[in-house]
Amino acid sequence: MPHAPVPHVPFWKRFAVLTALLAVSACGAEQDVTVIKLGHALATDHPVHRAMEFMAERLAEESGGTMRIDIYPSQQLGSEREMLELLQIGSLGMTKVSSSVLENFSPEYQVLSLPFVFREDAHRFAVLEGPIGEELLAAPEPYRLRGLAFYDAGSRSFYTVDRPVRTPGDLAGMKIRVQESQTAMDMVRALGGSPTPISFGELYTALQQGVVDGAENNPPSFYTSRHYEVAKYYVLDEHTAVPDVLIVSTTIWDRLTPQQREWLQAAAAASAVVQKEYWRESTEEALAAIRAAGVEVLSADKTPFEADVREMTAAYAADPELARVLDAIRATPTPSASGTAPADSTEEASPATPDADA
């Protein structure tokens, strides 16, 4: 089924929606129902949106109907950055952002955007669901942002309009759209491309009009955004596995009772579990769909990509705080299939094949 590109919503329309949101909150208060507004940039068939719907249902059940999450998808309330700003002033309760966006608030998040930092999916989940993940979720609190859970966003790969990228050398002279992340820009530059930050909602047109030659993202986002209609080459180099973060405004969080916080945290954690499965299914479906649509999906020898970004990673590791987080990630054991870590699981290795923002 075709999916329309996510439109950009003018500010005056978002302002009108926010005004309505305040009225909804007041009605909820009169009926002893705590209403939390959640905005995000993705389509309603995206696995992240489906996980949020699960969270809303779980919260309503656990709270006996005394708490409700109202979800506003598809950039109805603005871009990721704009919605974060709304969270900071308490005008919006929750959102989902790529962890790369949080680099601007908490530098530690840069480590999650480094290429080939995770050995495989199991290692990534062990990191994000352990002490390192807990530390990172709490890191933006000085900016009135609190992380509730990490959502899987799989692995990001390059896709291009006119010619495929099989090696880093193929990126030479190419303008590649990246998120507003210094780490992402440094990575594309290290691989020989020209990084070009563009809003995700404007990327379809940018690809179509030749403003950029390509971009990088996970398979579900590549598919649901319909970028496959313009970009006919997708190479599975899987250079990064940048997670999403479910964020709540501390202004809203601080208004909740301890019991309400417990319900919300539990619902968020449960949604992160089902989101992993939604993501796995969506990745398989997306790859099959883009192949059927005529996209050439290519394998890649990751060795030259890894070699070209080693110097970049070393430069980031020169920062003592980033080095501490990076060392902790590398020291995290990879669980085996039986749930226990193999003896040699802390050794560095190339990330295994995987799975995928905006």
C-alpha positions as semicolon CSV with decimal commas, in nm:
position;residue;x (nm);y (nm);z (nm)
1;M;0,000;0,000;0,000
2;P;0,146;0,343;-0,092
3;H;0,221;0,591;0,182
4;A;0,207;0,968;0,143
5;P;0,516;1,166;0,240
6;V;0,481;1,326;0,583
7;P;0,372;1,686;0,521
8;H;0,513;1,993;0,688
9;V;0,244;2,153;0,904
10;P;0,247;2,536;0,919
11;F;0,307;2,683;1,263
12;W;-0,035;2,849;1,282
13;K;-0,205;2,514;1,236
14;R;0,013;2,355;1,503
15;F;-0,066;2,648;1,733
16;A;-0,438;2,587;1,680
17;V;-0,393;2,220;1,764
18;L;-0,197;2,306;2,078
19;T;-0,471;2,546;2,186
20;A;-0,718;2,262;2,146
21;L;-0,488;2,035;2,344
22;L;-0,504;2,268;2,641
23;A;-0,884;2,245;2,631
24;V;-0,865;1,865;2,622
25;S;-0,639;1,870;2,928
26;A;-0,887;2,087;3,116
27;C;-1,176;1,855;3,032
28;G;-0,970;1,559;3,142
29;A;-0,893;1,724;3,473
30;E;-1,261;1,793;3,540
31;Q;-1,337;1,424;3,487
32;D;-1,043;1,311;3,704
33;V;-0,864;1,175;3,398
34;T;-0,500;1,271;3,351
35;V;-0,442;1,327;2,980
36;I;-0,088;1,321;2,839
37;K;-0,038;1,448;2,485
38;L;0,219;1,265;2,273
39;G;0,337;1,396;1,937
40;H;0,571;1,233;1,686
41;A;0,682;1,268;1,325
42;L;0,605;0,921;1,187
43;A;0,314;0,771;0,992
44;T;0,041;0,573;1,166
45;D;0,154;0,242;1,013
46;H;0,508;0,283;1,146
47;P;0,611;0,030;1,417
48;V;0,688;0,315;1,658
49;H;0,333;0,451;1,629
50;R;0,192;0,102;1,680
51;A;0,403;0,064;1,995
52;M;0,276;0,397;2,123
53;E;-0,083;0,282;2,070
54;F;0,003;-0,029;2,272
55;M;0,147;0,193;2,547
56;A;-0,166;0,407;2,555
57;E;-0,388;0,100;2,587
58;R;-0,169;-0,049;2,859
59;L;-0,166;0,277;3,057
60;A;-0,545;0,306;3,038
61;E;-0,580;-0,052;3,163
62;E;-0,326;-0,022;3,444
63;S;-0,470;0,308;3,567
64;G;-0,829;0,190;3,555
65;G;-0,909;0,457;3,300
66;T;-0,773;0,742;3,513
67;M;-0,486;0,813;3,271
68;R;-0,494;0,857;2,896
69;I;-0,240;0,923;2,620
70;D;-0,361;1,114;2,314
71;I;-0,129;1,058;2,015
72;Y;-0,066;1,314;1,739
73;P;0,140;1,150;1,458
74;S;0,280;1,268;1,124
75;Q;0,437;1,596;1,240
76;Q;0,099;1,744;1,333
77;L;0,279;1,930;1,611
78;G;0,605;1,998;1,426
79;S;0,944;1,843;1,370
80;E;1,131;1,640;1,630
81;R;1,325;1,947;1,739
82;E;1,011;2,161;1,760
83;M;0,831;1,900;1,968
84;L;1,128;1,875;2,204
85;E;1,101;2,250;2,256
86;L;0,730;2,207;2,336
87;L;0,823;1,943;2,594
88;Q;1,074;2,178;2,752
89;I;0,808;2,443;2,814
90;G;0,550;2,186;2,923
91;S;0,311;2,245;2,629
92;L;0,347;1,883;2,514
93;G;0,379;1,578;2,736
94;M;0,571;1,319;2,536
95;T;0,746;1,258;2,207
96;K;0,984;1,021;2,032
97;V;1,316;1,143;1,899
98;S;1,620;0,982;1,749
99;S;1,893;0,965;2,010
100;S;2,108;1,166;1,768
101;V;1,885;1,469;1,832
102;L;1,971;1,447;2,203
103;E;2,340;1,499;2,127
104;N;2,261;1,871;2,140
105;F;2,152;1,835;2,504
106;S;2,366;1,551;2,638
107;P;2,700;1,493;2,459
108;E;2,712;1,132;2,585
109;Y;2,450;1,047;2,322
110;Q;2,712;1,102;2,052
111;V;2,853;0,758;2,133
112;L;2,529;0,587;2,025
113;S;2,564;0,752;1,683
114;L;2,919;0,635;1,623
115;P;2,946;0,393;1,329
116;F;2,986;0,023;1,406
117;V;2,980;0,083;1,783
118;F;2,760;-0,223;1,850
119;R;2,876;-0,577;1,773
120;E;2,528;-0,703;1,689
121;D;2,164;-0,656;1,786
122;A;2,191;-0,859;2,108
123;H;2,486;-0,646;2,220
124;R;2,295;-0,326;2,143
125;F;1,994;-0,438;2,344
126;A;2,215;-0,541;2,637
127;V;2,372;-0,193;2,639
128;L;2,047;0,002;2,611
129;E;1,857;-0,210;2,863
130;G;2,139;-0,207;3,119
131;P;2,315;0,051;3,338
132;I;2,447;0,249;3,040
133;G;2,098;0,286;2,900
134;E;1,960;0,397;3,237
135;E;2,232;0,660;3,267
136;L;2,163;0,794;2,919
137;L;1,785;0,810;2,971
138;A;1,841;1,030;3,277
139;A;2,107;1,251;3,114
140;P;1,875;1,517;2,957
141;E;1,685;1,588;3,282
142;P;1,866;1,922;3,336
143;Y;1,696;2,029;3,011
144;R;1,348;1,927;3,138
145;L;1,352;1,606;2,932
146;R;1,334;1,256;3,080
147;G;1,388;0,935;2,885
148;L;1,138;0,657;2,956
149;A;1,262;0,386;2,719
150;F;1,466;0,317;2,408
151;Y;1,283;0,207;2,094
152;D;1,457;-0,008;1,835
153;A;1,540;0,178;1,516
154;G;1,744;-0,101;1,361
155;S;2,041;-0,022;1,142
156;R;2,085;0,270;0,904
157;S;2,215;0,221;0,550
158;F;2,276;0,443;0,248
159;Y;2,027;0,486;-0,036
160;T;2,086;0,684;-0,353
161;V;1,905;0,810;-0,662
162;D;2,136;0,766;-0,962
163;R;2,413;0,523;-0,869
164;P;2,473;0,266;-0,594
165;V;2,718;0,293;-0,306
166;R;2,916;-0,029;-0,284
167;T;3,231;0,117;-0,126
168;P;3,314;0,441;0,058
169;G;3,476;0,566;-0,262
170;D;3,135;0,568;-0,431
171;L;3,024;0,843;-0,191
172;A;3,281;1,087;-0,330
173;G;3,106;1,401;-0,454
174;M;2,765;1,285;-0,333
175;K;2,543;1,511;-0,122
176;I;2,396;1,284;0,147
177;R;2,110;1,395;0,370
178;V;2,179;1,342;0,739
179;Q;1,998;1,419;1,063
180;E;2,089;1,732;1,257
181;S;2,371;1,545;1,426
182;Q;2,737;1,641;1,428
183;T;2,826;1,274;1,459
184;A;2,627;1,184;1,147
185;M;2,789;1,469;0,955
186;D;3,136;1,363;1,065
187;M;3,065;1,004;0,960
188;V;2,952;1,092;0,607
189;R;3,250;1,325;0,572
190;A;3,488;1,050;0,689
191;L;3,343;0,820;0,423
192;G;3,400;1,078;0,149
193;G;3,049;1,219;0,108
194;S;2,913;1,570;0,158
195;P;2,673;1,571;0,457
196;T;2,359;1,782;0,411
197;P;2,120;1,823;0,708
198;I;1,758;1,839;0,587
199;S;1,430;1,789;0,771
200;F;1,293;1,437;0,718
201;G;0,960;1,581;0,604
202;E;1,136;1,773;0,324
203;L;1,360;1,488;0,211
204;Y;1,130;1,332;-0,051
205;T;1,124;1,658;-0,248
206;A;1,498;1,710;-0,195
207;L;1,570;1,368;-0,348
208;Q;1,325;1,430;-0,630
209;Q;1,472;1,770;-0,720
210;G;1,836;1,669;-0,686
211;V;1,905;1,885;-0,382
212;V;2,070;1,572;-0,240
213;D;2,195;1,259;-0,413
214;G;2,096;1,023;-0,137
215;A;2,034;0,971;0,232
216;E;2,071;0,706;0,500
217;N;1,804;0,541;0,709
218;N;1,653;0,211;0,816
219;P;1,435;0,000;0,582
220;P;1,094;0,075;0,744
221;S;1,150;0,452;0,730
222;F;1,281;0,427;0,372
223;Y;0,962;0,243;0,278
224;T;0,694;0,432;0,473
225;S;0,836;0,765;0,352
226;R;0,806;0,643;-0,011
227;H;1,166;0,743;-0,075
228;Y;1,194;0,420;-0,276
229;E;0,993;0,594;-0,548
230;V;1,290;0,824;-0,610
231;A;1,596;0,641;-0,476
232;K;1,643;0,309;-0,653
233;Y;1,957;0,184;-0,476
234;Y;1,971;0,067;-0,113
235;V;2,298;-0,078;0,016
236;L;2,297;-0,275;0,342
237;D;2,619;-0,134;0,485
238;E;2,443;-0,086;0,823
239;H;2,691;0,176;0,938
240;T;2,501;0,284;1,249
241;A;2,226;0,155;1,476
242;V;2,097;0,476;1,633
243;P;1,807;0,404;1,872
244;D;1,498;0,614;1,927
245;V;1,416;0,754;2,270
246;L;1,069;0,788;2,421
247;I;1,079;1,120;2,610
248;V;0,850;1,280;2,868
249;S;0,856;1,644;2,975
250;T;0,979;1,670;3,335
251;T;0,722;1,948;3,378
252;I;0,452;1,687;3,313
253;W;0,637;1,407;3,497
254;D;0,670;1,617;3,812
255;R;0,294;1,674;3,819
256;L;0,223;1,300;3,832
257;T;0,180;1,109;4,156
258;P;0,430;0,830;4,236
259;Q;0,164;0,575;4,137
260;Q;0,097;0,749;3,806
261;R;0,469;0,760;3,731
262;E;0,493;0,389;3,801
263;W;0,204;0,315;3,565
264;L;0,351;0,533;3,289
265;Q;0,701;0,389;3,324
266;A;0,566;0,033;3,318
267;A;0,353;0,103;3,010
268;A;0,653;0,258;2,832
269;A;0,874;-0,040;2,917
270;A;0,609;-0,285;2,794
271;S;0,573;-0,090;2,469
272;A;0,950;-0,110;2,411
273;V;0,929;-0,490;2,429
274;V;0,652;-0,521;2,168
275;Q;0,811;-0,250;1,954
276;K;1,113;-0,474;1,897
277;E;0,890;-0,739;1,744
278;Y;0,695;-0,482;1,543
279;W;1,028;-0,350;1,416
280;R;1,157;-0,692;1,312
281;E;0,837;-0,763;1,120
282;S;0,834;-0,419;0,958
283;T;1,196;-0,450;0,847
284;E;1,129;-0,780;0,671
285;E;0,814;-0,641;0,509
286;A;0,987;-0,318;0,402
287;L;1,279;-0,496;0,235
288;A;1,040;-0,724;0,046
289;A;0,824;-0,428;-0,059
290;I;1,107;-0,209;-0,188
291;R;1,250;-0,502;-0,385
292;A;0,907;-0,554;-0,540
293;A;0,899;-0,182;-0,625
294;G;1,219;-0,214;-0,826
295;V;1,478;-0,099;-0,572
296;E;1,814;-0,274;-0,604
297;V;1,902;-0,391;-0,252
298;L;2,275;-0,454;-0,233
299;S;2,500;-0,627;0,017
300;A;2,819;-0,450;0,119
301;D;3,161;-0,546;0,241
302;K;3,166;-0,351;0,567
303;T;3,543;-0,376;0,612
304;P;3,637;-0,063;0,410
305;F;3,355;0,136;0,572
306;E;3,480;0,038;0,919
307;A;3,838;0,124;0,823
308;D;3,744;0,472;0,700
309;V;3,567;0,571;1,025
310;R;3,827;0,440;1,274
311;E;4,007;0,774;1,287
312;M;3,677;0,950;1,349
313;T;3,590;0,717;1,637
314;A;3,935;0,769;1,787
315;A;3,884;1,147;1,772
316;Y;3,559;1,117;1,967
317;A;3,726;0,884;2,217
318;A;3,979;1,159;2,293
319;D;3,704;1,318;2,504
320;P;3,731;1,151;2,849
321;E;3,355;1,142;2,909
322;L;3,280;0,993;2,567
323;A;3,568;0,749;2,612
324;R;3,414;0,634;2,942
325;V;3,079;0,557;2,777
326;L;3,245;0,398;2,473
327;D;3,462;0,175;2,693
328;A;3,155;0,071;2,894
329;I;2,973;-0,023;2,572
330;R;3,268;-0,225;2,447
331;A;3,294;-0,401;2,784
332;T;2,927;-0,500;2,786
333;P;2,898;-0,874;2,719
334;T;2,686;-0,997;2,431
335;P;2,420;-1,236;2,563
336;S;2,416;-1,577;2,399
337;A;2,099;-1,738;2,269
338;S;2,057;-1,905;2,609
339;G;2,068;-1,566;2,782
340;T;2,421;-1,588;2,920
341;A;2,721;-1,406;2,783
342;P;2,991;-1,612;2,610
343;A;3,339;-1,587;2,757
344;D;3,483;-1,387;2,467
345;S;3,181;-1,162;2,412
346;T;3,357;-0,844;2,523
347;E;3,607;-0,860;2,238
348;E;3,558;-0,604;1,963
349;A;3,401;-0,735;1,648
350;S;3,223;-0,610;1,341
351;P;2,850;-0,563;1,381
352;A;2,651;-0,854;1,247
353;T;2,378;-0,822;0,994
354;P;2,085;-0,650;1,140
355;D;1,774;-0,472;1,089
356;A;1,686;0,066;1,122
357;D;1,397;0,820;1,212
358;A;1,356;1,013;1,082
